[in-house]
Amino acid sequence: MPFFLGPVPAVLLAAVLIVALVIWLLRDRRYPGPRLHGAEDIDREELEDAEREVRELEARSMADEERPGDDWGPGTGRPRPPTRL
């Protein structure tokens, strides 16, 4: 048995959907999500040490351009290096 036999139920359903859409678009968006607010929870020394370590690793990898096993895969023309099981 169809639920919408005439134009009145279809118009009512469309009105309900439009009201729901308007309510959803105008909803309260004050919740900022899972972000850090302020700097009280951030250990700045640890963050600076980690950033320094990454910069050193990048500088070291730039100096060691030709390390075996680093550059392989599609488009490189090199096969995958053998691994021990």
MARZA-830688 format. One record per atom (N, C-alpha, C, O): x, y, z; residue in one letter. Coordinates in pm, whole numbers, padded with zeros to 5 digits, always signed. Layout:
XYZA/...
end
This chain:
+00084-00117+00000M/+00000+00000+00000M/+00088+00124+00000M/+00167+00143+00093M/+00077+00206-00099P/+00159+00327-00106P/+00118+00427+00003P/+00001+00441+00036P/+00218+00495+00057F/+00192+00591+00163F/+00145+00726+00109F/+00071+00797+00177F/+00187+00761-00010F/+00155+00892-00065F/+00061+00873-00184F/+00105+00861-00298F/-00069+00872-00154L/-00167+00848-00260L/-00206+00976-00333L/-00252+00969-00446L/-00188+01089-00272G/-00229+01214-00335G/-00124+01321-00322G/-00015+01296-00272G/-00158+01440-00369P/-00061+01548-00366P/-00040+01606-00225P/+00067+01661-00197P/-00138+01595-00138V/-00125+01655-00005V/-00015+01586+00077V/+00069+01656+00133V/-00011+01454+00087P/+00098+01392+00162P/+00236+01421+00101P/+00334+01436+00174P/+00245+01429-00031A/+00374+01458-00095A/+00418+01600-00062A/+00537+01623-00038A/+00325+01695-00060V/+00360+01833-00025V/+00399+01841+00122V/+00493+01913+00156V/+00330+01768+00210L/+00366+01766+00351L/+00506+01707+00372L/+00584+01759+00451L/+00536+01599+00301L/+00669+01539+00311L/+00776+01636+00262L/+00880+01649+00325L/+00752+01703+00153A/+00848+01800+00100A/+00867+01914+00200A/+00979+01961+00220A/+00760+01960+00264A/+00771+02067+00362A/+00852+02022+00483A/+00935+02098+00533A/+00829+01900+00529V/+00905+01847+00642V/+01053+01838+00606V/+01138+01872+00687V/+01085+01792+00486L/+01224+01782+00443L/+01290+01919+00431L/+01406+01935+00466L/+01217+02016+00381I/+01273+02151+00368I/+01296+02212+00506I/+01398+02278+00528I/+01203+02192+00600V/+01222+02244+00736V/+01342+02177+00801V/+01421+02243+00868V/+01356+02046+00783A/+01471+01975+00840A/+01601+02027+00781A/+01699+02043+00854A/+01606+02054+00653L/+01726+02108+00588L/+01759+02247+00641L/+01876+02277+00667L/+01658+02332+00658V/+01682+02467+00709V/+01732+02461+00853V/+01824+02534+00890V/+01673+02375+00935I/+01719+02360+01073I/+01863+02311+01076I/+01943+02358+01156I/+01896+02216+00989W/+02033+02163+00985W/+02132+02271+00942W/+02242+02279+00997W/+02094+02352+00844L/+02184+02457+00796L/+02202+02569+00899L/+02308+02632+00903L/+02101+02595+00980L/+02107+02702+01078L/+02143+02653+01217L/+02124+02725+01315L/+02194+02532+01228R/+02226+02475+01359R/+02341+02549+01426R/+02416+02623+01361R/+02354+02529+01554D/+02458+02593+01633D/+02591+02527+01603D/+02605+02406+01619D/+02688+02603+01560R/+02819+02549+01523R/+02927+02598+01618R/+03042+02616+01577R/+02893+02619+01744R/+02991+02670+01837R/+03090+02564+01880R/+03199+02599+01927R/+03058+02436+01867Y/+03151+02332+01908Y/+03268+02332+01811Y/+03249+02306+01692Y/+03390+02360+01859P/+03504+02375+01768P/+03564+02243+01722P/+03649+02243+01632P/+03524+02133+01779G/+03582+02006+01740G/+03700+01970+01828G/+03731+02043+01923G/+03766+01861+01798P/+03875+01815+01883P/+04006+01888+01854P/+04101+01827+01805P/+04011+02017+01884R/+04133+02094+01862R/+04189+02138+01996R/+04117+02144+02096R/+04315+02169+01997L/+04376+02221+02119L/+04350+02371+02126L/+04371+02443+02029L/+04304+02417+02240H/+04281+02559+02262H/+04381+02605+02366H/+04381+02557+02479H/+04464+02697+02329G/+04564+02747+02422G/+04690+02663+02415G/+04697+02565+02341G/+04788+02703+02492A/+04917+02635+02487A/+04948+02564+02617A/+05063+02522+02637A/+04852+02549+02707E/+04883+02490+02836E/+04912+02341+02829E/+04981+02289+02916E/+04862+02271+02728D/+04884+02127+02718D/+05001+02089+02627D/+05032+01971+02612D/+05065+02187+02566I/+05172+02160+02470I/+05307+02176+02538I/+05335+02281+02596I/+05389+02073+02530D/+05526+02080+02584D/+05614+02138+02473D/+05653+02067+02380D/+05645+02266+02484R/+05718+02336+02379R/+05860+02283+02361R/+05910+02277+02248R/+05925+02245+02469E/+06062+02191+02456E/+06062+02061+02378E/+06147+02041+02291E/+05969+01972+02409E/+05962+01845+02337E/+05928+01866+02191E/+05982+01798+02103E/+05839+01962+02163L/+05802+01993+02025L/+05923+02046+01948L/+05946+02005+01835L/+05999+02137+02008E/+06118+02191+01941E/+06224+02083+01919E/+06290+02081+01816E/+06240+01993+02017D/+06336+01882+02000D/+06294+01791+01884D/+06378+01749+01805D/+06165+01762+01875A/+06117+01676+01767A/+06135+01743+01631A/+06175+01679+01534A/+06106+01873+01623E/+06124+01945+01497E/+06271+01949+01457E/+06305+01934+01340E/+06360+01970+01555R/+06503+01972+01528R/+06549+01834+01478R/+06630+01825+01386R/+06496+01729+01540E/+06533+01594+01498E/+06489+01565+01355E/+06563+01503+01279E/+06369+01611+01318V/+06321+01591+01180V/+06408+01668+01082V/+06442+01616+00976V/+06443+01792+01117R/+06531+01869+01027R/+06666+01802+01010R/+06721+01800+00899R/+06720+01745+01118E/+06848+01675+01108E/+06835+01550+01022E/+06925+01519+00943E/+06725+01477+01036L/+06704+01358+00954L/+06693+01395+00807L/+06747+01326+00720L/+06621+01504+00777E/+06608+01548+00638E/+06743+01590+00582E/+06775+01558+00467E/+06823+01660+00661A/+06955+01703+00614A/+07045+01581+00592A/+07122+01576+00497A/+07034+01484+00681R/+07115+01363+00668R/+07072+01282+00546R/+07157+01225+00477R/+06942+01276+00519S/+06895+01199+00404S/+06932+01268+00273S/+06951+01202+00171S/+06942+01402+00276M/+06984+01473+00155M/+07129+01443+00125M/+07168+01438+00008M/+07211+01422+00228A/+07352+01392+00207A/+07371+01249+00158A/+07462+01222+00079A/+07287+01156+00203D/+07297+01015+00165D/+07195+00985+00056D/+07098+00911+00078D/+07216+01041-00062E/+07119+01025-00170E/+07107+00880-00216E/+06996+00837-00249E/+07214+00807-00221E/+07214+00674-00281E/+07224+00566-00175E/+07325+00496-00168E/+07123+00552-00093R/+07121+00444+00005R/+07043+00328-00054R/+06936+00351-00112R/+07092+00206-00042P/+07020+00094-00101P/+06887+00069-00030P/+06879+00074+00093P/+06785+00043-00110G/+06654+00010-00055G/+06564+00129-00032G/+06448+00110+00005G/+06611+00251-00052D/+06529+00368-00026D/+06439+00403-00144D/+06326+00449-00125D/+06488+00383-00264D/+06413+00426-00381D/+06376+00306-00467D/+06455+00260-00550D/+06257+00255-00445W/+06209+00145-00526W/+06059+00159-00541W/+05996+00233-00465W/+06003+00091-00636G/+05859+00094-00654G/+05823+00132-00796G/+05910+00144-00882G/+05695+00151-00821P/+05649+00184-00956P/+05707+00316-01004P/+05705+00416-00932P/+05757+00317-01123G/+05808+00439-01183G/+05954+00467-01156G/+06010+00559-01216G/+06017+00392-01068T/+06158+00418-01040T/+06249+00333-01126T/+06367+00367-01144T/+06198+00225-01180G/+06280+00137-01263G/+06364+00042-01181G/+06445-00031-01237G/+06346+00042-01052R/+06423-00048-00965R/+06329-00151-00904R/+06216-00119-00867R/+06377-00275-00892P/+06293-00375-00826P/+06297-00358-00675P/+06382-00289-00621P/+06203-00423-00610R/+06198-00418-00464R/+06319-00492-00407R/+06352-00600-00455R/+06385-00437-00306P/+06501-00505-00248P/+06458-00633-00178P/+06347-00640-00124P/+06545-00733-00177P/+06509-00859-00109P/+06502-00838+00042P/+06573-00755+00098P/+06414-00914+00106T/+06401-00906+00251T/+06414-01046+00310T/+06382-01146+00246T/+06460-01049+00431R/+06472-01177+00499R/+06341-01211+00567R/+06273-01123+00619R/+06306-01339+00566L/+06183-01381+00632L/+06210-01433+00769L/+06117-01473+00839L/
end
